[in-house]
Amino acid sequence: MNLSNLLKVAWDAILRNKTRTLLTILGVVIGIASVIAMVSIGQSSSQSITNQVSSMGTNMIMVMRANQRRGGVSMGADNSQSLTISDAEKIKREAKYISYVSPLVSAGGQIVNGNNNAIGTLQGGSVDLLKIRKFDLAAGSNFTEDDVARYSKVCVIGQTVIKNIFPDDTLNIANVVGKDIKFKGIPLKIIGVLEAKGSNSMGQDQDDIMIAPYTTVQKRFIGNDYLQMIYCSASSEEVAEDAVTEVALLLRENHKLLDHQFDDFEVRTQAEMLSMMNSMTGTLTTLLAAIASISLIVGGIGIMNIMYVTVTERTKEIGLRMAIGARGKDILLQFLIESAILSLIGGVIGIILGLILSYVGTSLMGMPFVVSYTAIGVSFVVCAATGVFFGWYPAKKAANMDPITALRYE
């Protein structure tokens, strides 16, 4: 029997039991759709992270306080006092590969405008912070070096803050420039409004932000001279690694650390943060895809079960075919083709459903839709392999039947 005839016989057999066929391929559909959706959403998440890091500039460098240790035990970095204004000034003065430097401090509290209030965070930086973080102004202006020197009670705000405490000015954000608000009971004048940036890859609203001179935050809100972080911007992405080495050496010198002493700070680039977050995302995606693939195995077992039942039901048919000259390998190939067709139909439907689910999921989460062609290709191959693998035993059982015994089967 040639291949075209085997395909026709297999297809006719599948169509004879449409309900059974649909139920059989359902497990494969769910398995493939789950794998495709998980992989696509994972890759979309990675692309979203990459896009956001790129929008901030991969030449941004973050200097953070290192964990405090007592008796070899990590005490965390929250209370560390290892970063100071002199560190930021030394980097700005002596670093050859650094273009901009900004200290960073922050304070949490209540923002009040008349009867409207919200909980927020006031970040303090230098005039360069907006350039380093790639914040653009939609209205008004940035604070000046004079504001930093005078601890001026001025700030620039994000558009979520306007929605929370200036609901009437949401459509005309320029109206809030020049108005006063209170943060932790202290008045601040709004001198600028930032362009909207939306949520980041972690779901944090980047527009829910207030920025003031770091001296204002230190002297008027938190009452200390230590920094929580220092933001730097390398001259270019090409010299970012050289800039990291340079900053580390300058800080070790400023902190008077000996050769055998560990750094009391951490210097990280956006590239390192991107690599770390993508690694975490990749691991989670692989784990979810592995879990989802369990349903594909269940679908394969379902195919084997149905094919086994089919062989039993068609015992007399198998005996008749053998009696008129069909060989064992013809019977084997026929049932393998039926199994593969069931699996491939389920695979195609599963791929389409998986792409639809991933599109809907990424749209709802505000991430770019990324099609994983590798996952689609692998899924298609796995479908065919699933059909052959799980259909082999029932097909082999059919091929090994004794024609006389099969013809007598009732």
Order of alpha helices (4+ residues) and beta strands (2+ residues): alpha-alpha-beta-beta-beta-alpha-beta-beta-alpha-beta-alpha-beta-alpha-beta-beta-beta-alpha-beta-alpha-beta-alpha-alpha-alpha-alpha-alpha
